[in-house]
Amino acid sequence: MLKRSQTPADPHAAKAVRRAIDADDDSDAAVLARVAAGDRVAFETLYRRYFPRLHRFLERMTRRPHLVEEALNDTMLVVWRKAASFTAQSQVSTWVFAIAYRKALKAMQRFDEPVADDDDDEESAGGMAQRQSEDHAQSPFPAPDAALLQQQLRAALQVAVARMSVEHRAVIELTYYHGCPYGEIADIMGCPVDTVKTRMFHARRRLRNLIGPRREDLP
């Protein structure tokens, strides 16, 4: 059962909490401050606010639907219990997603992640893309319309991302679908910014090799 959070021991943090609670403010920081004071309605508000984003992030990161609900609930339980520990040194969303990232990694430790050889993967993917391009060029039938082509490319991208490591999937998801800058991603993943850049470099290289000559058709 969820327990009422305690007021922060630090006097400056406690003052900030009281100020946020008194203000007519529905920002994430203000709502989290009310959660820290034990406000269950505020917690429900924060849960509804973050549920869609966390669900997508955890689903794309783990690629295991049966883990999503577990990791999401574990994340929000920590948010409830540790709300008073939030120091406002980052955005609330960064803090919440960092918890979700760690919970997802912990949940996935029970499963073996497939590890593919990058060179073999890229050669295979690149060859597939090249053959598909040649097939379209030689086919006597009309080329698929733009909508169908976009659908095929998105499907190919999903396959490529699914074959990446958990870390690469997280970087792709946070960058392209949540609009997080590298500095924020580094805070979420608990690694240096240069590590995030390196992971993104390798992730993009794999995507380019999968799409091959058709990558200019991407939206």
N, C-alpha and C positions, 0 to 999 in steps of 0.2 A: 504494500500500500504506500502511496506517496505521502511523504512527511513534509511538514511545514519547514521551509528553509529559514535559516537564522540570519539576522542582520549582520552585515559585514563587520568584522572586528576593526578594520582600518577606519578611523573617524572620517577621513576624506571620502572614502567609498560610501560610508553610511550616509553622509550628508548628500552625496550625489543621488543615492537611492531615494531619500526623502524628497529631494527637489523634483525628481522625475515622477514620483508617485503623486505629488501635489499638483503637478502641471497637467493641463488638459492636452496631453500629447499621446498620439498613437504610433509614434515611431517605434522601431524595433527595440531601441535602447530603453525607451520609457516602459514599453510592455514588459521587457525582460526585468526591469527594476521592480515592477509590480509582482512579477513571478517570484523574484528573490524575497519579497515580503510575504509570500505565501498565498498570493491571489490566484485561485484556481481558474477564474474566468479569464484572467490575463493569459494563463498557461494555455487554455483552450484556444484563445485568439492566436497565440504564437504557433500552436500546433497546426491550426488550419492554414495559417499564412505560409508555413514552411513545408507542409505535407507534399504539395505537388512537386516542388523543386527537389526535395530530398528523395522522393520516390523515384523520380527520373534519374537522378544522380546515382543512387544505389543500384537501380536496375541496370543501368548502362555500365556501371563499374564492375559489379559482381557477375553479371550475365547469368545469374541464378535466381529466378523469380521467387523461389521458396525462401531465400535469405533476406529478401527486401523488407518484409514486414518485421522480421526479427531485428534487423539492424536499425530500422527506422524507430521502432519502439524503444530499443536500447538507447538510441541517440537522444530521444526526447525525455527519457527518464533521467539521463545525465543532466540535460538542460534544466529540468525541474529541481534536481537535487543540488546542482552546482551553480545555479543562476547568480547567487551572491558572490561567486568567485570571479565573475566577469569584471575585468578592469577597464574596459573601454579603450584598450590600447590597439584594438582592431575593430572592424565592423562586427556587429552581432552575427551577420551571415557568415563571416569568416570563421568565427568561433564555433558556430553550429556545424558548419560543413567540416571543420577539422575533427570534431567529435564523430561525425558520421563516417568520415574517412577511416578513422581508427577502428570504429566498430565494424565496418565492412571488412577491413583487413583481418580482424580477429575472427569474424565469422567464417571467412574464406580459408583460414588456416586448417580447417577441418577437411578441406578438399585439396586435391593436387591440381595446380594450374598447369595446363598444357604449355610446354616450352618448345617452340619451333625454331629451326635454324633460320636466321634472318636472310642469308644469301639464298638458300633453297626456296624460302617462302617468296622472296622478291622475284627470283627467276621464274618460278611457277606462276605467280600472279601476273608478272609482266608478259609472259608468253601467252597467258590466257587472254589478257587484254588485247594483245597484238592479233591473235587468231580471231577474236571477235570482230575486230576492226576489219580484217581482211575478208571475213565471211560476209560482213555487210557490204563491202565494196564489190564482191563477186556475185552476190545474190541477185537473181532476176526479179525478186519481189520488191515492192516498194519498201523504203526504209521506215522504221517505226516513227510515229510522230514525236514531237518534242516532249509531250507529257509522258509517253511510254519510255522514252530514252532517259528522262530524269528519274523515273521510277526504277529503271534498271541500274542506273548509277548509284542511287541511294542504297539499293539492295546490296550492290557490290561493296560499297563503303561499310555497311553494317557488318558484312562478312569479314572485311579486313580488320575493322576495329575489334571484333570479337576474338580475333586470333592474336591480338596484342597482349602484352603483359598488363596486369592490373594497374600498374603505375602509369603506363602509356595511355590506357583507356581513361584514367582519371584526368590526366592532363588534357586530352582531347575534349572530354566532356566539359570540364571547367572552362576551357578557353573558348570553344566554339558555341556551346549551348547555354553557358551561364555568364559569359562575358567577363570572366575574371582576369585581371592583369597578372603577369608572372609573379610579382611580389606577393599578391594575395594567395596565389596557388602555392607558393613556397610556404606560406604560413599554414595553409590547410594541410599540406602534405608533410610538414615538418622537415623540410630540406632546404638547402641553399637555392637561391634563384638560378645560379648556373646549372644546377642539376635539373631544374624544371626546363631550362632552355635546351639542355642536351636531350632530355626525353622527348621534347617536342620535335627536335630535329630528326630523331630516328623515327618518330611516329609519322611525320610528314613524308619522309623518304619512302616508308612502306606504302603509304597511301598513293604517292605518285607512281610507284611501280605497279600497283594494282590497276590504277586507272589507265596508265600508259598513254597512248596517243589520243584518248578520249577525254583527258582531264580538263580540256578547255570547255567541255560541255557541262561541267559542274555548275550548279547555281551559285 
